[in-house]
Amino acid sequence: MTAVLRARQLGKKYRRGWALTGCALDIPAGHVTGLVGPNGAGKSTLLNLAAGMLAPTTGTIEVCGGMPGSGPAQLAKVGFVAQDTPTYAGLTVADHLRLGARLNPNWDDALAHRRIERLGLDPGQRAGKLSGGQRAQLALTLGIAKRPELLILDEPVAALDPLARREFLQDLMEAVAEHGLSVVLSSHLVADLERVCDHLVVLVAAQVQLAGEVEDLLAAHHRLSGPRRDPATLPADQQVISASHTDRQTTLVVRTEAPILDPAWTVSTVGLEDLVLAYMSRPAEAGPGRRPTLEVLR
Ligand SMILES: Nc1ncnc2c1ncn2[C@@H]1O[C@H](COP(=O)(O)OP(=O)(O)OP(=O)(O)O)[C@@H](O)[C@H]1O
């Protein structure tokens, strides 16, 4: 696998504490990778480290084979649209495209103009007078037209209406298919991620809890329901991610590569949203690789 992003022991500490710790990641090139996790989990911190906007406190991060933000050639390879979709309030839409053309060696001017026209944005309008969603569309257009190898998007669709969201994600998938673009995007909208991402990273409490190809992750997790039982009594190769109980029944989300043979369980598949929720509701100290249980008494 060619990694477009590789992190080892990556950590970032702000004054009030660690926003990211012990992060080891290999994100494959040519795919769309979704980054999910609760508020404050460290997603923006990770993306800002990848874009070279922040420097690591510990460990290393490499994107497109180089150190983030380390020079003009490296900067040209990586596009970054930050969470607040920054634009210059006093500049017009057309000014932004001119600036994009001047600053980016691989700039695709035809694509930028086509997109702006399709979105119905007035080239003469100042960015400060655009709606939040229109401003996000302008920032995303700049990111795509830059024609980077890796496009990093921090909650790119949060401000877009549902139709605009769908069309934008469609544009992204086309760019991946046509130009071999790699995308890493964070979002709270798991249904959107399900549509576009083939890889997933779940970040909770400053740590990577789960990472891999969506198909493999879904195949390795199962929902078990059956008579009430202490999750600690499960075989050691069945890692309990979440557990909920009624008086008589237990429902678990379990990770295992082996088949589940115990006839007491009714086994069903887990959808992406349930998988993400199971990891998000896991206690922080559970960490990857340990055998935690979230006991929810209904
Ligand atoms: N510039 C900063 N200075 C100090 N602390 C920060 C800074 N940026 C983020 N943090 C803290 O680091 C932690 C992780 O924040 P981060 O913005 O990376 O989370 P996030 O997963 O992107 O959250 P959200 O989903 O709400 O956008 C939080 O506890 C936050 O308060």
The ligand as a MOL file (V3000), in Angstrom:
LIG
                    3D

  0  0  0     0  0            999 V3000
M  V30 BEGIN CTAB
M  V30 COUNTS 31 33 0 0 0
M  V30 BEGIN ATOM
M  V30 1 N -5.5070 26.1930 19.4120 0
M  V30 2 C -5.8290 25.4690 20.4920 0
M  V30 3 N -5.3530 25.7820 21.7090 0
M  V30 4 C -5.6340 25.0560 22.7970 0
M  V30 5 N -6.4170 23.9530 22.7800 0
M  V30 6 C -6.9270 23.5810 21.5990 0
M  V30 7 C -6.6630 24.3060 20.3890 0
M  V30 8 N -7.3020 23.7030 19.3750 0
M  V30 9 C -7.9520 22.6330 19.9100 0
M  V30 10 N -7.7180 22.5500 21.2360 0
M  V30 11 C -8.2170 21.5040 22.1550 0
M  V30 12 O -7.7690 20.2540 21.6680 0
M  V30 13 C -8.7880 19.2660 21.7300 0
M  V30 14 C -9.0590 18.7030 20.3540 0
M  V30 15 O -9.6400 19.7320 19.5530 0
M  V30 16 P -9.9390 19.5320 18.0020 0
M  V30 17 O -10.4020 20.8590 17.4650 0
M  V30 18 O -8.7690 18.8910 17.3630 0
M  V30 19 O -11.1640 18.4830 18.0590 0
M  V30 20 P -12.2030 18.0320 16.9190 0
M  V30 21 O -12.2680 16.5500 16.9920 0
M  V30 22 O -11.8400 18.6370 15.6110 0
M  V30 23 O -13.5830 18.6430 17.4500 0
M  V30 24 P -14.9110 19.1330 16.6680 0
M  V30 25 O -15.6040 17.8920 16.1710 0
M  V30 26 O -15.6880 19.7980 17.7510 0
M  V30 27 O -14.4880 20.0660 15.5660 0
M  V30 28 C -9.9830 19.9530 22.3780 0
M  V30 29 O -9.9710 19.6430 23.7520 0
M  V30 30 C -9.7210 21.4290 22.1730 0
M  V30 31 O -10.2670 22.1760 23.2200 0
M  V30 END ATOM
M  V30 BEGIN BOND
M  V30 1 1 1 2
M  V30 2 1 2 3
M  V30 3 2 2 7
M  V30 4 2 3 4
M  V30 5 1 4 5
M  V30 6 2 5 6
M  V30 7 1 6 7
M  V30 8 1 6 10
M  V30 9 1 7 8
M  V30 10 2 8 9
M  V30 11 1 9 10
M  V30 12 1 10 11
M  V30 13 1 11 12
M  V30 14 1 11 30
M  V30 15 1 12 13
M  V30 16 1 13 14
M  V30 17 1 13 28
M  V30 18 1 14 15
M  V30 19 1 15 16
M  V30 20 2 16 17
M  V30 21 1 16 18
M  V30 22 1 16 19
M  V30 23 1 19 20
M  V30 24 2 20 21
M  V30 25 1 20 22
M  V30 26 1 20 23
M  V30 27 1 23 24
M  V30 28 2 24 25
M  V30 29 1 24 26
M  V30 30 1 24 27
M  V30 31 1 28 29
M  V30 32 1 28 30
M  V30 33 1 30 31
M  V30 END BOND
M  V30 END CTAB
M  END
